[in-house]
Amino acid sequence: MESGGIDPVILDRAEAPAGITTGTLFGVGMGPGDPEYLTLRALRVLERAPVLVHFCKRGRRGNARTIADAVVRDPAREMALAYPYTTELHPEHPDYVAALAGFYDDAAGRLADHLGAGRDVAILSEGDPFFYGSFMHLWRRLKDRFPVEVVPGVTGMSGCWTRAGTPITWGDDVLTVLPATLSAEALAERLRGTDAAVVMKLGRHLPKVRAALAAAGLLARAVYVERGTMAGERVVPLAEKADDEAPYFSMVLVPGEGRRP
């Protein structure tokens, strides 16, 4: 271990069977998009882990892997996990559920082979690994078999409200984080009951979200952020956004108006 540093494998491996040292599973928070927001711990794990795993859409590079371009120069360490579906089916469709479960089972098996052979595996996770992250599905399948370390990361919503120059909560404001995949009625009800909100996973759901915000009387306060901290970043009041197009990496912020001494 380097003087003053932290060894990438900090969990006790003494519980492994005699003569066998397993690898550690790392969930590495890659932050909101700009590699400048990577933590020192994330950098250290990225530099040393012999297996680097990233999720992606078939035929494309995942955003977490794109962030890692600032650090990773050795493609021999990489393992891409391509989702069987992304937006082709509704997440509650039986075919989608079955395909994703099989996908995660297979991926966990592949990673277990590396971990069982003593190789550390780092899964690159956009934002924070424990916040709507695909990492959690592999963590759930592997956490009882191998040592795990989760490296927290700056969340996408934190990056977005920072780049928008929009303090999200004041005083005793209550913040609610909502997936845009909820029904219009559920969105409006939740929005009426909170002081501040973040609506994620916009995509094709933007018209529904806009209507829910209007029904809750919050449209005038809503801020649309597209690709926050990334190339092509766009910040605009939602009421001034003329179209209903929204990429995956976009969200709506509703800042609170709480106590301000």
C-alpha positions in Angstrom: 0.0 0.0 0.0 1.3 3.4 -0.9 2.1 5.7 2.0 -0.9 7.7 2.9 -3.1 5.8 0.5 -5.9 3.2 0.8 -5.4 -0.2 -0.6 -8.2 -1.0 -3.1 -9.0 -4.2 -1.3 -9.9 -3.0 2.2 -12.4 -5.8 3.2 -11.3 -8.8 5.2 -10.7 -11.8 2.9 -10.0 -14.2 5.8 -13.4 -15.8 5.5 -12.5 -17.3 2.1 -11.7 -21.1 2.2 -8.2 -22.0 3.1 -5.8 -21.4 0.3 -8.3 -19.4 -1.8 -8.3 -15.6 -1.9 -11.4 -14.2 -3.7 -11.6 -10.9 -5.5 -13.6 -7.9 -4.3 -16.6 -6.6 -6.1 -16.4 -2.8 -6.4 -19.4 -0.6 -7.4 -17.7 2.5 -8.6 -19.7 5.7 -8.7 -18.7 7.5 -11.8 -20.5 10.8 -11.1 -22.9 12.8 -13.3 -20.8 12.9 -16.5 -17.9 15.3 -16.2 -14.8 13.1 -15.2 -13.6 16.0 -13.1 -16.3 15.0 -10.6 -14.8 11.5 -10.0 -13.6 10.9 -6.5 -10.0 10.0 -5.6 -11.2 6.6 -4.4 -12.9 6.0 -7.7 -9.8 6.9 -9.6 -7.7 4.6 -7.4 -10.0 1.6 -8.0 -10.2 2.3 -11.8 -6.5 2.4 -12.1 -5.9 -0.9 -10.3 -8.9 -3.2 -10.8 -8.0 -6.0 -13.3 -11.6 -6.3 -14.6 -13.7 -3.2 -15.5 -17.3 -3.8 -16.2 -19.8 -1.4 -17.8 -23.4 -1.6 -18.9 -24.4 -0.4 -22.3 -27.0 -0.6 -25.1 -26.1 -3.2 -27.7 -23.8 -1.6 -30.2 -23.0 1.4 -28.1 -20.7 2.5 -25.3 -22.2 3.1 -22.0 -22.1 6.6 -20.5 -20.2 5.3 -17.4 -17.5 3.9 -19.7 -17.3 7.2 -21.6 -16.6 9.0 -18.3 -13.8 6.5 -17.7 -12.0 7.6 -20.9 -10.1 10.1 -18.7 -8.6 7.3 -16.8 -8.8 3.9 -18.5 -6.3 3.3 -21.3 -6.2 -0.5 -21.2 -9.1 -2.1 -23.2 -7.9 -5.6 -22.3 -9.4 -5.1 -18.8 -12.9 -4.2 -20.0 -16.1 -6.2 -20.0 -19.2 -4.8 -21.6 -22.6 -6.0 -20.5 -25.2 -5.2 -23.2 -28.8 -5.0 -22.1 -31.2 -7.2 -24.0 -33.8 -4.4 -23.9 -33.6 -0.7 -23.0 -36.8 1.2 -24.2 -38.2 -1.4 -26.6 -40.6 -2.8 -24.0 -42.3 -1.5 -20.9 -40.3 -2.4 -17.8 -43.3 -4.3 -16.4 -43.8 -6.4 -19.6 -43.3 -10.1 -18.7 -40.8 -10.5 -21.6 -38.8 -7.5 -20.3 -38.8 -8.8 -16.7 -37.7 -12.3 -17.8 -35.0 -11.1 -20.1 -33.5 -8.7 -17.6 -33.5 -11.3 -14.8 -31.7 -13.8 -17.1 -29.3 -11.0 -18.2 -28.4 -10.2 -14.6 -28.1 -13.9 -13.7 -25.7 -14.6 -16.6 -23.7 -11.4 -15.8 -23.4 -12.4 -12.1 -22.1 -15.8 -13.2 -19.5 -14.3 -15.4 -18.3 -11.9 -12.7 -18.3 -14.7 -10.1 -15.8 -16.6 -12.3 -13.4 -13.7 -12.1 -14.0 -13.0 -8.4 -13.6 -16.7 -7.5 -10.3 -16.7 -9.3 -9.1 -13.9 -7.1 -9.5 -11.0 -9.5 -11.1 -7.7 -8.3 -14.0 -6.6 -10.4 -15.1 -2.9 -10.7 -18.5 -2.1 -12.1 -18.7 1.4 -13.5 -21.9 3.0 -12.3 -23.3 6.4 -13.5 -23.9 8.7 -10.6 -24.0 6.7 -7.4 -24.1 2.9 -7.5 -26.9 2.7 -4.9 -29.2 5.3 -6.6 -31.3 3.7 -9.4 -28.1 1.9 -10.5 -27.9 -1.4 -12.5 -25.0 -2.3 -10.2 -27.6 -3.1 -7.4 -28.9 -6.1 -9.4 -25.5 -7.7 -9.5 -24.7 -6.6 -5.9 -27.8 -8.4 -4.7 -26.7 -11.6 -6.5 -23.1 -11.6 -5.4 -22.9 -9.8 -2.0 -23.3 -12.9 0.1 -20.5 -14.7 -1.8 -17.8 -12.2 -2.2 -16.3 -9.1 -0.4 -17.9 -5.9 -1.7 -17.0 -2.2 -1.6 -19.3 0.5 -2.9 -17.5 3.7 -3.9 -20.1 6.5 -3.6 -20.4 9.0 -6.5 -21.9 12.4 -7.2 -25.4 11.8 -8.3 -26.8 13.0 -11.6 -29.4 15.2 -9.9 -26.7 16.8 -7.7 -24.7 17.6 -10.9 -27.8 19.0 -12.6 -28.9 21.3 -9.9 -25.4 22.5 -9.4 -24.9 23.3 -13.1 -28.3 24.9 -13.2 -27.4 27.2 -10.3 -30.5 26.1 -8.5 -30.4 25.4 -4.8 -32.9 22.5 -4.4 -33.9 22.7 -0.7 -34.1 25.5 1.8 -34.7 25.3 5.6 -37.2 22.5 6.2 -38.0 21.7 2.6 -38.9 18.1 1.8 -37.3 16.8 -1.4 -39.1 14.1 -3.4 -37.3 12.1 -6.2 -39.7 10.7 -8.8 -39.2 8.4 -11.8 -41.1 9.8 -14.8 -42.3 6.3 -15.4 -45.1 6.7 -12.8 -48.6 7.4 -14.0 -49.7 11.0 -14.5 -52.0 10.8 -11.5 -49.3 9.4 -9.2 -46.9 12.1 -10.4 -49.3 14.9 -9.7 -50.3 13.5 -6.3 -46.6 13.2 -5.2 -45.8 16.7 -6.5 -48.7 18.3 -4.7 -47.4 16.8 -1.4 -43.7 17.9 -1.6 -41.8 21.2 -1.3 -39.1 20.3 -3.9 -38.8 17.6 -6.5 -36.5 15.9 -9.0 -38.1 14.0 -11.8 -35.8 11.5 -13.5 -36.0 9.1 -16.4 -37.7 11.6 -18.6 -37.3 10.4 -22.2 -40.7 10.0 -23.9 -42.5 10.8 -20.6 -41.8 14.5 -20.7 -45.3 15.5 -21.9 -46.9 13.5 -19.0 -44.5 15.1 -16.5 -45.2 18.6 -17.9 -49.0 18.0 -17.4 -48.5 16.6 -13.9 -46.4 19.7 -12.9 -49.1 22.0 -14.3 -51.8 20.1 -12.4 -49.7 20.5 -9.2 -49.2 24.2 -9.8 -45.4 23.8 -10.1 -44.8 24.3 -13.8 -43.6 27.9 -13.4 -40.8 26.7 -10.9 -39.7 23.7 -13.0 -36.2 23.7 -14.6 -35.3 21.3 -17.4 -31.7 20.1 -17.5 -30.4 18.0 -20.3 -27.0 16.2 -20.2 -26.0 18.0 -17.0 -22.2 18.4 -16.7 -21.7 16.6 -20.1 -21.0 17.9 -23.6 -24.2 19.3 -25.0 -25.5 20.5 -21.6 -28.7 22.5 -21.8 -30.6 24.3 -18.9 -33.9 26.0 -19.5 -37.1 26.8 -17.6 -39.5 24.0 -18.5 -42.2 26.5 -19.4 -39.9 27.9 -22.1 -39.1 24.5 -23.7 -41.2 24.4 -26.8 -40.9 20.7 -27.7 -41.4 17.5 -25.8 -38.2 15.8 -26.8 -36.0 14.6 -23.9 -33.0 12.2 -24.0 -32.4 9.6 -21.3 -29.9 11.9 -19.6 -32.3 14.7 -18.7 -34.4 15.6 -15.7 -36.7 18.2 -14.3 -35.9 20.1 -11.1 -38.5 21.9 -8.9 -36.5 23.9 -6.3 -38.0 24.4 -2.9 -38.9 27.8 -1.5 -38.4 27.1 2.2 -37.1 29.2 5.1 -34.4 31.7 4.2 -33.1 33.7 7.2 
